Amino acid sequence: MRPVASDRAAAVFFALAGIPPEDRRSLLAAQCAGDDSLKEQVERLLEGLDDSGDFLDPAALHCPEPTEALQFPPGTRIGGFTVLRVIGAGASGIVYVARQEQPSRTVQ
């Protein structure tokens, strides 16, 4: 199992993550200032980033807006709940306020 990166390694990683790989070497050396352990940690983190392809690239993400067909209008009953209204929506789904029958309460 690989050790967890230190806070300093994480800070250097985030400082270099947006820089093209070919431009990182001198910046990495300057940031690590002779600390070989720190340099190795950051290099491992950067290798993982570079090997991820476009997985971590925000431009590669496409999160469509929820459609009307996926929404439950107010008054819809789901089990022991009655939908009152939508609070918000995002990539992970739609959040509702509903009234629970037993025990009688409003839930989100």
C-alpha positions as MATLAB code, in Angstrom:
seq = 'MRPVASDRAAAVFFALAGIPPEDRRSLLAAQCAGDDSLKEQVERLLEGLDDSGDFLDPAALHCPEPTEALQFPPGTRIGGFTVLRVIGAGASGIVYVARQEQPSRTVQ';
ca = [
       0.000    0.000    0.000;
       1.361    3.410   -0.932;
       1.784    6.007    1.801;
      -0.543    8.989    1.873;
       0.948   12.171    0.440;
       1.933   14.819    2.938;
       0.195   18.190    3.089;
       3.291   19.788    1.568;
       3.289   17.247   -1.290;
      -0.388   17.959   -1.920;
       0.268   21.705   -1.987;
       3.123   21.321   -4.494;
       1.016   18.924   -6.574;
      -1.872   21.397   -6.821;
       0.546   24.188   -7.725;
       1.943   22.108  -10.612;
      -1.139   20.190  -11.754;
      -2.269   22.835  -14.232;
       1.158   23.173  -15.829;
       2.001   21.078  -18.913;
       4.158   18.042  -17.990;
       7.102   19.225  -20.087;
       7.283   22.500  -18.119;
       7.105   20.985  -14.608;
      10.639   19.634  -14.063;
      12.383   22.891  -13.108;
       9.387   24.107  -11.099;
       9.220   20.806   -9.222;
      12.928   21.012   -8.381;
      12.514   24.572   -7.122;
       9.434   23.710   -5.033;
      11.102   20.674   -3.445;
      14.435   22.426   -2.796;
      16.469   19.216   -2.496;
      13.867   17.259   -0.491;
      13.981   13.971   -2.432;
      11.155   12.395   -0.435;
       8.865   15.316   -1.203;
       9.876   15.244   -4.866;
       9.097   11.508   -5.113;
       5.659   12.008   -3.527;
       4.791   14.837   -5.909;
       6.091   12.908   -8.927;
       3.826    9.959   -8.028;
       0.839   12.288   -7.731;
       1.630   13.955  -11.058;
       2.074   10.572  -12.756;
      -1.389    9.597  -11.563;
      -2.780   12.831  -12.957;
      -1.032   12.369  -16.296;
      -2.181    8.726  -16.544;
      -5.812    9.691  -15.889;
      -6.343   10.911  -19.459;
      -9.338   13.228  -19.579;
     -10.983   11.597  -16.544;
     -10.235   14.605  -14.330;
     -10.644   17.203  -17.078;
     -13.713   19.333  -16.314;
     -14.198   19.906  -20.039;
     -14.694   16.144  -20.438;
     -17.634   16.129  -18.046;
     -21.125   16.591  -19.350;
     -23.871   16.832  -16.768;
     -27.210   17.320  -18.465;
     -29.893   19.285  -16.676;
     -32.631   17.129  -15.166;
     -35.530   16.782  -17.566;
     -39.171   17.282  -16.754;
     -39.674   13.529  -17.196;
     -37.333   12.834  -14.266;
     -39.011   15.231  -11.864;
     -41.832   14.438   -9.458;
     -44.403   17.250   -9.409;
     -45.780   18.493   -6.066;
     -48.407   16.108   -4.756;
     -46.699   12.976   -6.100;
     -46.755   10.163   -3.543;
     -43.648    7.992   -3.151;
     -44.109    5.332   -0.488;
     -45.072    7.128    2.711;
     -44.001   10.535    1.368;
     -45.769   13.303   -0.543;
     -43.550   15.606   -2.635;
     -44.015   19.261   -1.694;
     -41.430   21.034   -3.898;
     -37.975   20.860   -5.491;
     -35.133   22.388   -3.461;
     -32.445   22.022   -6.107;
     -30.988   19.871   -8.851;
     -27.521   18.969  -10.071;
     -25.367   16.201  -11.464;
     -26.216   13.847   -8.617;
     -29.964   14.253   -8.890;
     -32.890   16.273   -7.652;
     -33.513   17.174   -3.993;
     -37.080   17.504   -2.792;
     -38.954   18.632    0.293;
     -41.578   16.045    1.149;
     -44.106   15.346    3.863;
     -43.655   12.013    5.625;
     -46.809   10.330    6.928;
     -45.321    8.275    9.796;
     -43.927    9.928   11.775;
     -45.632   13.058   10.524;
     -42.868   15.482    9.551;
     -41.368   17.485    6.678;
     -38.121   16.036    5.318;
     -35.497   16.991    2.747;
];
